[in-house]
Amino acid sequence: MQKLVHQVPELKQRIESPKTLHYAQSMDINKPFGREEMDVRYGGLLARIDTARHRLAE
């Protein structure tokens, strides 16, 4: 399990890339309208990853 705990930072970093691309595309197409839904989805995903890291470290 400790091996998995050490992979979490890389996973979070890999999520930041599409998050940034989605943000740029959203701002080009829709401006800020509807952006909050993607914020909630990415925020929830990152929160679940943090929870998994804590559970794996136990």
NORFENKA-V716243 format. One record per backbone hydrogen bond with DSSP energy under -1.0 kcal/mol. NH is the residue of the N-H (numbers start at 0). CO is the residue of the C=O. Records with the same first field share a line. If there is no record, write none. Layout:
NH: CO ; CO
//
This chain:
4: 0
5: 1
6: 3
10: 6
11: 7
12: 8
13: 9
14: 10
15: 11
18: 14
19: 15
20: 16
21: 17
22: 18
23: 19
24: 20
25: 21
26: 22
27: 23
28: 24
29: 25
30: 25
32: 29
34: 31
38: 34
39: 35
40: 36
41: 37
42: 38
43: 39
44: 40
45: 41
46: 42
47: 43
48: 44
49: 45
50: 46
51: 47
52: 48
53: 49
54: 50
55: 51
56: 52
//
